[in-house]
Amino acid sequence: MLDRLTTALASELADKRIRVNTVEPKAAVLSEGADAVVGDMLTSSQIESMEAMVESILFLAHCKPEHTGRNEISLDVIDQQNLTVMDLEGHAPHLGGKSS
């Protein structure tokens, strides 16, 4: 349902140059809470960093207005746009890249 709402809203707001997109993780985003609960049960291939998720969201918040109505996957956005995953402060590349 969220995908339909996204495309409908994007269509309604396109003439105002307002972007409406969604993003979902490709793997488990290992927040501090998730790490405490399932951290030892996941392999590195099952995890993406919080920094990677944030980087894809930042791109979608600042992309061209024509990039709208899309339901994106976080790591795919990073690969397609050739983004460098930065630390959460935005000062330096995240040492783990796309994974934790």
Protein Blocks (a to p, Z undefined) as FASTA:
>chain_A
ZZmmmmmmmmmmmmnopacdddddfbdcddfklmmmmmmmpcfklpccfklmmmmmmmmm
mmcfklghiacdfklmmmmnopacddfkopaccfklmaZZ
